[in-house]
Amino acid sequence: MAKIAADIEGHVARFAHLRAEAEAAHEDGIQAAAGQIARASLEKLRFSMAHVAAPHPPMALRRGAR
């Protein structure tokens, strides 16, 4: 009976350790995804700012008026 209890305690400890590793990996995954989103957003912002800063023809020319 004592061996069964020790085995159960060993399994509980092992599963607790695996759960902690899984939670840490999940948190790392969330942080990595957030970093990718932030980088993509920053790149889109840079592109938008470059587009706004680029010289644009007068509105009449863009509409095809002459």
C-alpha positions, 0 to 999 in steps of 0.5 A, spaced: 500 500 500 505 504 501 508 503 494 502 505 491 501 511 495 509 513 493 507 511 486 501 516 486 505 521 489 510 521 484 505 521 478 502 527 481 509 531 482 511 529 475 504 531 472 505 538 476 512 539 473 509 537 466 503 542 467 508 548 470 512 546 463 506 547 459 504 553 462 511 556 461 511 554 454 504 557 453 506 564 456 512 564 452 508 562 446 503 568 447 509 573 448 512 571 442 505 572 438 504 578 441 511 580 439 510 578 432 503 582 432 507 588 435 512 588 429 507 587 424 503 593 427 510 597 427 512 595 420 505 597 417 505 604 421 512 605 418 509 603 411 503 608 412 507 614 415 512 613 409 506 613 404 503 619 407 510 623 407 511 621 400 509 627 395 502 626 392 500 629 385 495 635 386 488 632 387 485 634 380 491 630 377 489 624 381 482 624 378 484 625 371 482 632 370 486 636 366 
